[in-house]
Amino acid sequence: MQRLIIDNFKQITHADIEVKDFLLLIGPQASGKSTIAKLIFFFKSIQQFYIDLFDVEERELSVKEVIVNYNVSIIKKFQEYFSFTEIPDPSFKMMFYLSPRSGKQVYFNAVDNKVTVGYSQPLHNALMATTEKLLSLRRQSRSLIAHDPSSEMKIRSEFYSRVAKESCDVFDDAKSGLYIPAGRNITVSFSEQFQMLFFGQLSDKQQALHIGGNEEEIIRDFMLHSKRLVDFFSNGYRDKMNNPFGHLVLNIAHKVLKGNYRNENGKESIMVDDKNAVSLGNASSGQQESIRIIQDLIYVLCTGVDTTRFIEEPEAHIYPEAQKLLIELMVLVANHCHTQMIVTTHSPYVLSTFNNMLYYTKVLKTHPSRREELESHFLSETLNAANNEFLGIHAEGFEAYSLDPNREAYCQSIKDGRTGLIGDNFFDEETEKLNDDFAFLYNLM
């Protein structure tokens, strides 16, 4: 289990976050949900920053020089991601536990108003040993290429595969990552002219408005992935979904979208019935916001990619019933593909659905004789538990936090340690505010 501790960064006074298989961050606007999600995304990307060091052909470097370059790269990326050069609060610090069992940690501190990066001894030792091994392998690869230039592509490919494998052993994390931001409807019209205009002007806009670099990079990566999804869904993906589990996934997707997705020569539409279709560009905002999440879940299911998905506000512009179904779809795919899900939300319906999935598991464990009744209600009779087809969430793999800068304790776990569910107190507090307003109005009558 990974863990992130933050002190005095932007609006975050103190947060201690356990990064489990399912992580839910809920809070009001500007409470820091996206900042924390993007920090986790950043720290889970430092493995890729390390791999990137070996993508550039440089003069022969020592192990120490490579590590110095890596430190500079991490700090530069951190500053670019979060758009600053100086730390205003000298008490700023941050620590990410890559693997508590192995004691591997990376941490940031403020020294003379500048960010410094450091590593725990186990991570430092692993970095040094692996870097030395990879530098030796690169020298061997260069020697082989010099003797047989015709094999250069094959030798380079084998070397970079080895870099990726060795880096997984250093960082104890083989999962790739994708951040699915809010405002996903920007990807529904994907003409080449639009791409050129967007990518060409985004950097200028960022500089003019001082927008954080993480926004540009995250949006750029997501738009490129969306183009990949469009291509993927034009090439007969349904063959891979022709099984009971795939049929259930497509059935839920149909209910969320109120129709079936269609892609003909890159032209996307929603079939609302057997004869009528609406182009995706003219579809409802809810359909536009949810389609890329649904497509990506099916993409993960079909390709079997080992990944972490960061999803901002999956509830955007969709009705409560659709919110419920979309979360259930996310849970189904995450369980089947061992996908880690990190979700930010404002929605009590999203929260309640996650709670129901926790309770689903609790009921099944406590009263196995009620399985048939349970599965009939959730239409999950076709699921094969032996194949990781499961609609519930195991409490030990779930965590949820409420974030609020106006509260004395900024970050609070809302998971009940005794029941393993989201605590009733959290739901009661939010409902009570609405009830108080109604009681006030009622007493004026």
Secondary structure as a PSIPRED ss2 file (coil, helix, strand):
# PSIPRED VFORMAT (PSIPRED V4.0)

   1 M C   1.000  0.000  0.000
   2 Q E   0.000  0.000  1.000
   3 R E   0.000  0.000  1.000
   4 L E   0.000  0.000  1.000
   5 I E   0.000  0.000  1.000
   6 I E   0.000  0.000  1.000
   7 D E   0.000  0.000  1.000
   8 N E   0.000  0.000  1.000
   9 F E   0.000  0.000  1.000
  10 K C   1.000  0.000  0.000
  11 Q C   1.000  0.000  0.000
  12 I E   0.000  0.000  1.000
  13 T E   0.000  0.000  1.000
  14 H E   0.000  0.000  1.000
  15 A E   0.000  0.000  1.000
  16 D E   0.000  0.000  1.000
  17 I E   0.000  0.000  1.000
  18 E E   0.000  0.000  1.000
  19 V E   0.000  0.000  1.000
  20 K C   1.000  0.000  0.000
  21 D C   1.000  0.000  0.000
  22 F E   0.000  0.000  1.000
  23 L E   0.000  0.000  1.000
  24 L E   0.000  0.000  1.000
  25 L E   0.000  0.000  1.000
  26 I E   0.000  0.000  1.000
  27 G C   1.000  0.000  0.000
  28 P C   1.000  0.000  0.000
  29 Q C   1.000  0.000  0.000
  30 A C   1.000  0.000  0.000
  31 S C   1.000  0.000  0.000
  32 G C   1.000  0.000  0.000
  33 K H   0.000  1.000  0.000
  34 S H   0.000  1.000  0.000
  35 T H   0.000  1.000  0.000
  36 I H   0.000  1.000  0.000
  37 A H   0.000  1.000  0.000
  38 K H   0.000  1.000  0.000
  39 L H   0.000  1.000  0.000
  40 I H   0.000  1.000  0.000
  41 F H   0.000  1.000  0.000
  42 F H   0.000  1.000  0.000
  43 F H   0.000  1.000  0.000
  44 K C   1.000  0.000  0.000
  45 S C   1.000  0.000  0.000
  46 I H   0.000  1.000  0.000
  47 Q H   0.000  1.000  0.000
  48 Q H   0.000  1.000  0.000
  49 F H   0.000  1.000  0.000
  50 Y H   0.000  1.000  0.000
  51 I H   0.000  1.000  0.000
  52 D H   0.000  1.000  0.000
  53 L H   0.000  1.000  0.000
  54 F C   1.000  0.000  0.000
  55 D C   1.000  0.000  0.000
  56 V C   1.000  0.000  0.000
  57 E C   1.000  0.000  0.000
  58 E C   1.000  0.000  0.000
  59 R C   1.000  0.000  0.000
  60 E C   1.000  0.000  0.000
  61 L C   1.000  0.000  0.000
  62 S C   1.000  0.000  0.000
  63 V H   0.000  1.000  0.000
  64 K H   0.000  1.000  0.000
  65 E H   0.000  1.000  0.000
  66 V H   0.000  1.000  0.000
  67 I H   0.000  1.000  0.000
  68 V H   0.000  1.000  0.000
  69 N H   0.000  1.000  0.000
  70 Y H   0.000  1.000  0.000
  71 N H   0.000  1.000  0.000
  72 V H   0.000  1.000  0.000
  73 S H   0.000  1.000  0.000
  74 I H   0.000  1.000  0.000
  75 I H   0.000  1.000  0.000
  76 K H   0.000  1.000  0.000
  77 K H   0.000  1.000  0.000
  78 F H   0.000  1.000  0.000
  79 Q H   0.000  1.000  0.000
  80 E H   0.000  1.000  0.000
  81 Y H   0.000  1.000  0.000
  82 F H   0.000  1.000  0.000
  83 S C   1.000  0.000  0.000
  84 F C   1.000  0.000  0.000
  85 T C   1.000  0.000  0.000
  86 E C   1.000  0.000  0.000
  87 I C   1.000  0.000  0.000
  88 P C   1.000  0.000  0.000
  89 D C   1.000  0.000  0.000
  90 P C   1.000  0.000  0.000
  91 S C   1.000  0.000  0.000
  92 F C   1.000  0.000  0.000
  93 K E   0.000  0.000  1.000
  94 M E   0.000  0.000  1.000
  95 M E   0.000  0.000  1.000
  96 F E   0.000  0.000  1.000
  97 Y E   0.000  0.000  1.000
  98 L E   0.000  0.000  1.000
  99 S E   0.000  0.000  1.000
 100 P C   1.000  0.000  0.000
 101 R C   1.000  0.000  0.000
 102 S C   1.000  0.000  0.000
 103 G C   1.000  0.000  0.000
 104 K E   0.000  0.000  1.000
 105 Q E   0.000  0.000  1.000
 106 V E   0.000  0.000  1.000
 107 Y E   0.000  0.000  1.000
 108 F E   0.000  0.000  1.000
 109 N E   0.000  0.000  1.000
 110 A E   0.000  0.000  1.000
 111 V E   0.000  0.000  1.000
 112 D C   1.000  0.000  0.000
 113 N C   1.000  0.000  0.000
 114 K E   0.000  0.000  1.000
 115 V E   0.000  0.000  1.000
 116 T E   0.000  0.000  1.000
 117 V E   0.000  0.000  1.000
 118 G E   0.000  0.000  1.000
 119 Y E   0.000  0.000  1.000
 120 S C   1.000  0.000  0.000
 121 Q H   0.000  1.000  0.000
 122 P H   0.000  1.000  0.000
 123 L H   0.000  1.000  0.000
 124 H H   0.000  1.000  0.000
 125 N H   0.000  1.000  0.000
 126 A H   0.000  1.000  0.000
 127 L H   0.000  1.000  0.000
 128 M H   0.000  1.000  0.000
 129 A H   0.000  1.000  0.000
 130 T H   0.000  1.000  0.000
 131 T H   0.000  1.000  0.000
 132 E H   0.000  1.000  0.000
 133 K H   0.000  1.000  0.000
 134 L H   0.000  1.000  0.000
 135 L H   0.000  1.000  0.000
 136 S H   0.000  1.000  0.000
 137 L H   0.000  1.000  0.000
 138 R H   0.000  1.000  0.000
 139 R H   0.000  1.000  0.000
 140 Q H   0.000  1.000  0.000
 141 S H   0.000  1.000  0.000
 142 R H   0.000  1.000  0.000
 143 S H   0.000  1.000  0.000
 144 L H   0.000  1.000  0.000
 145 I H   0.000  1.000  0.000
 146 A H   0.000  1.000  0.000
 147 H H   0.000  1.000  0.000
 148 D C   1.000  0.000  0.000
 149 P H   0.000  1.000  0.000
 150 S H   0.000  1.000  0.000
 151 S H   0.000  1.000  0.000
 152 E H   0.000  1.000  0.000
 153 M H   0.000  1.000  0.000
 154 K H   0.000  1.000  0.000
 155 I H   0.000  1.000  0.000
 156 R H   0.000  1.000  0.000
 157 S H   0.000  1.000  0.000
 158 E H   0.000  1.000  0.000
 159 F H   0.000  1.000  0.000
 160 Y H   0.000  1.000  0.000
 161 S H   0.000  1.000  0.000
 162 R H   0.000  1.000  0.000
 163 V H   0.000  1.000  0.000
 164 A H   0.000  1.000  0.000
 165 K H   0.000  1.000  0.000
 166 E H   0.000  1.000  0.000
 167 S H   0.000  1.000  0.000
 168 C H   0.000  1.000  0.000
 169 D H   0.000  1.000  0.000
 170 V H   0.000  1.000  0.000
 171 F H   0.000  1.000  0.000
 172 D C   1.000  0.000  0.000
 173 D C   1.000  0.000  0.000
 174 A C   1.000  0.000  0.000
 175 K C   1.000  0.000  0.000
 176 S E   0.000  0.000  1.000
 177 G E   0.000  0.000  1.000
 178 L E   0.000  0.000  1.000
 179 Y E   0.000  0.000  1.000
 180 I E   0.000  0.000  1.000
 181 P C   1.000  0.000  0.000
 182 A C   1.000  0.000  0.000
 183 G C   1.000  0.000  0.000
 184 R H   0.000  1.000  0.000
 185 N H   0.000  1.000  0.000
 186 I H   0.000  1.000  0.000
 187 T H   0.000  1.000  0.000
 188 V C   1.000  0.000  0.000
 189 S C   1.000  0.000  0.000
 190 F C   1.000  0.000  0.000
 191 S C   1.000  0.000  0.000
 192 E H   0.000  1.000  0.000
 193 Q H   0.000  1.000  0.000
 194 F H   0.000  1.000  0.000
 195 Q H   0.000  1.000  0.000
 196 M H   0.000  1.000  0.000
 197 L H   0.000  1.000  0.000
 198 F H   0.000  1.000  0.000
 199 F H   0.000  1.000  0.000
 200 G H   0.000  1.000  0.000
 201 Q H   0.000  1.000  0.000
 202 L H   0.000  1.000  0.000
 203 S H   0.000  1.000  0.000
 204 D H   0.000  1.000  0.000
 205 K H   0.000  1.000  0.000
 206 Q H   0.000  1.000  0.000
 207 Q H   0.000  1.000  0.000
 208 A H   0.000  1.000  0.000
 209 L H   0.000  1.000  0.000
 210 H C   1.000  0.000  0.000
 211 I C   1.000  0.000  0.000
 212 G C   1.000  0.000  0.000
 213 G H   0.000  1.000  0.000
 214 N H   0.000  1.000  0.000
 215 E H   0.000  1.000  0.000
 216 E H   0.000  1.000  0.000
 217 E H   0.000  1.000  0.000
 218 I H   0.000  1.000  0.000
 219 I H   0.000  1.000  0.000
 220 R H   0.000  1.000  0.000
 221 D H   0.000  1.000  0.000
 222 F H   0.000  1.000  0.000
 223 M H   0.000  1.000  0.000
 224 L H   0.000  1.000  0.000
 225 H H   0.000  1.000  0.000
 226 S H   0.000  1.000  0.000
 227 K H   0.000  1.000  0.000
 228 R H   0.000  1.000  0.000
 229 L H   0.000  1.000  0.000
 230 V H   0.000  1.000  0.000
 231 D H   0.000  1.000  0.000
 232 F H   0.000  1.000  0.000
 233 F C   1.000  0.000  0.000
 234 S C   1.000  0.000  0.000
 235 N C   1.000  0.000  0.000
 236 G C   1.000  0.000  0.000
 237 Y H   0.000  1.000  0.000
 238 R H   0.000  1.000  0.000
 239 D H   0.000  1.000  0.000
 240 K H   0.000  1.000  0.000
 241 M H   0.000  1.000  0.000
 242 N C   1.000  0.000  0.000
 243 N C   1.000  0.000  0.000
 244 P H   0.000  1.000  0.000
 245 F H   0.000  1.000  0.000
 246 G H   0.000  1.000  0.000
 247 H H   0.000  1.000  0.000
 248 L H   0.000  1.000  0.000
 249 V H   0.000  1.000  0.000
 250 L H   0.000  1.000  0.000
 251 N H   0.000  1.000  0.000
 252 I H   0.000  1.000  0.000
 253 A H   0.000  1.000  0.000
 254 H H   0.000  1.000  0.000
 255 K H   0.000  1.000  0.000
 256 V H   0.000  1.000  0.000
 257 L H   0.000  1.000  0.000
 258 K C   1.000  0.000  0.000
 259 G C   1.000  0.000  0.000
 260 N E   0.000  0.000  1.000
 261 Y E   0.000  0.000  1.000
 262 R E   0.000  0.000  1.000
 263 N E   0.000  0.000  1.000
 264 E E   0.000  0.000  1.000
 265 N C   1.000  0.000  0.000
 266 G C   1.000  0.000  0.000
 267 K E   0.000  0.000  1.000
 268 E E   0.000  0.000  1.000
 269 S E   0.000  0.000  1.000
 270 I E   0.000  0.000  1.000
 271 M E   0.000  0.000  1.000
 272 V C   1.000  0.000  0.000
 273 D C   1.000  0.000  0.000
 274 D C   1.000  0.000  0.000
 275 K C   1.000  0.000  0.000
 276 N C   1.000  0.000  0.000
 277 A E   0.000  0.000  1.000
 278 V E   0.000  0.000  1.000
 279 S E   0.000  0.000  1.000
 280 L H   0.000  1.000  0.000
 281 G H   0.000  1.000  0.000
 282 N H   0.000  1.000  0.000
 283 A C   1.000  0.000  0.000
 284 S C   1.000  0.000  0.000
 285 S H   0.000  1.000  0.000
 286 G H   0.000  1.000  0.000
 287 Q H   0.000  1.000  0.000
 288 Q H   0.000  1.000  0.000
 289 E H   0.000  1.000  0.000
 290 S H   0.000  1.000  0.000
 291 I H   0.000  1.000  0.000
 292 R H   0.000  1.000  0.000
 293 I H   0.000  1.000  0.000
 294 I H   0.000  1.000  0.000
 295 Q H   0.000  1.000  0.000
 296 D H   0.000  1.000  0.000
 297 L H   0.000  1.000  0.000
 298 I H   0.000  1.000  0.000
 299 Y H   0.000  1.000  0.000
 300 V H   0.000  1.000  0.000
 301 L H   0.000  1.000  0.000
 302 C H   0.000  1.000  0.000
 303 T H   0.000  1.000  0.000
 304 G C   1.000  0.000  0.000
 305 V C   1.000  0.000  0.000
 306 D C   1.000  0.000  0.000
 307 T E   0.000  0.000  1.000
 308 T E   0.000  0.000  1.000
 309 R E   0.000  0.000  1.000
 310 F E   0.000  0.000  1.000
 311 I E   0.000  0.000  1.000
 312 E E   0.000  0.000  1.000
 313 E C   1.000  0.000  0.000
 314 P C   1.000  0.000  0.000
 315 E C   1.000  0.000  0.000
 316 A C   1.000  0.000  0.000
 317 H C   1.000  0.000  0.000
 318 I C   1.000  0.000  0.000
 319 Y C   1.000  0.000  0.000
 320 P H   0.000  1.000  0.000
 321 E H   0.000  1.000  0.000
 322 A H   0.000  1.000  0.000
 323 Q H   0.000  1.000  0.000
 324 K H   0.000  1.000  0.000
 325 L H   0.000  1.000  0.000
 326 L H   0.000  1.000  0.000
 327 I H   0.000  1.000  0.000
 328 E H   0.000  1.000  0.000
 329 L H   0.000  1.000  0.000
 330 M H   0.000  1.000  0.000
 331 V H   0.000  1.000  0.000
 332 L H   0.000  1.000  0.000
 333 V H   0.000  1.000  0.000
 334 A H   0.000  1.000  0.000
 335 N H   0.000  1.000  0.000
 336 H H   0.000  1.000  0.000
 337 C H   0.000  1.000  0.000
 338 H C   1.000  0.000  0.000
 339 T C   1.000  0.000  0.000
 340 Q E   0.000  0.000  1.000
 341 M E   0.000  0.000  1.000
 342 I E   0.000  0.000  1.000
 343 V E   0.000  0.000  1.000
 344 T E   0.000  0.000  1.000
 345 T E   0.000  0.000  1.000
 346 H C   1.000  0.000  0.000
 347 S C   1.000  0.000  0.000
 348 P H   0.000  1.000  0.000
 349 Y H   0.000  1.000  0.000
 350 V H   0.000  1.000  0.000
 351 L H   0.000  1.000  0.000
 352 S H   0.000  1.000  0.000
 353 T H   0.000  1.000  0.000
 354 F H   0.000  1.000  0.000
 355 N H   0.000  1.000  0.000
 356 N H   0.000  1.000  0.000
 357 M H   0.000  1.000  0.000
 358 L H   0.000  1.000  0.000
 359 Y H   0.000  1.000  0.000
 360 Y H   0.000  1.000  0.000
 361 T H   0.000  1.000  0.000
 362 K H   0.000  1.000  0.000
 363 V H   0.000  1.000  0.000
 364 L H   0.000  1.000  0.000
 365 K H   0.000  1.000  0.000
 366 T H   0.000  1.000  0.000
 367 H C   1.000  0.000  0.000
 368 P H   0.000  1.000  0.000
 369 S H   0.000  1.000  0.000
 370 R H   0.000  1.000  0.000
 371 R H   0.000  1.000  0.000
 372 E H   0.000  1.000  0.000
 373 E H   0.000  1.000  0.000
 374 L H   0.000  1.000  0.000
 375 E H   0.000  1.000  0.000
 376 S H   0.000  1.000  0.000
 377 H H   0.000  1.000  0.000
 378 F H   0.000  1.000  0.000
 379 L C   1.000  0.000  0.000
 380 S C   1.000  0.000  0.000
 381 E C   1.000  0.000  0.000
 382 T C   1.000  0.000  0.000
 383 L C   1.000  0.000  0.000
 384 N C   1.000  0.000  0.000
 385 A H   0.000  1.000  0.000
 386 A H   0.000  1.000  0.000
 387 N H   0.000  1.000  0.000
 388 N C   1.000  0.000  0.000
 389 E C   1.000  0.000  0.000
 390 F C   1.000  0.000  0.000
 391 L C   1.000  0.000  0.000
 392 G C   1.000  0.000  0.000
 393 I C   1.000  0.000  0.000
 394 H C   1.000  0.000  0.000
 395 A H   0.000  1.000  0.000
 396 E H   0.000  1.000  0.000
 397 G H   0.000  1.000  0.000
 398 F E   0.000  0.000  1.000
 399 E E   0.000  0.000  1.000
 400 A E   0.000  0.000  1.000
 401 Y E   0.000  0.000  1.000
 402 S E   0.000  0.000  1.000
 403 L E   0.000  0.000  1.000
 404 D C   1.000  0.000  0.000
 405 P C   1.000  0.000  0.000
 406 N C   1.000  0.000  0.000
 407 R C   1.000  0.000  0.000
 408 E C   1.000  0.000  0.000
 409 A C   1.000  0.000  0.000
 410 Y C   1.000  0.000  0.000
 411 C E   0.000  0.000  1.000
 412 Q E   0.000  0.000  1.000
 413 S E   0.000  0.000  1.000
 414 I C   1.000  0.000  0.000
 415 K E   0.000  0.000  1.000
 416 D C   1.000  0.000  0.000
 417 G C   1.000  0.000  0.000
 418 R C   1.000  0.000  0.000
 419 T C   1.000  0.000  0.000
 420 G C   1.000  0.000  0.000
 421 L C   1.000  0.000  0.000
 422 I E   0.000  0.000  1.000
 423 G C   1.000  0.000  0.000
 424 D H   0.000  1.000  0.000
 425 N H   0.000  1.000  0.000
 426 F H   0.000  1.000  0.000
 427 F H   0.000  1.000  0.000
 428 D H   0.000  1.000  0.000
 429 E H   0.000  1.000  0.000
 430 E H   0.000  1.000  0.000
 431 T H   0.000  1.000  0.000
 432 E H   0.000  1.000  0.000
 433 K H   0.000  1.000  0.000
 434 L H   0.000  1.000  0.000
 435 N H   0.000  1.000  0.000
 436 D H   0.000  1.000  0.000
 437 D H   0.000  1.000  0.000
 438 F H   0.000  1.000  0.000
 439 A H   0.000  1.000  0.000
 440 F H   0.000  1.000  0.000
 441 L H   0.000  1.000  0.000
 442 Y H   0.000  1.000  0.000
 443 N H   0.000  1.000  0.000
 444 L H   0.000  1.000  0.000
 445 M C   1.000  0.000  0.000
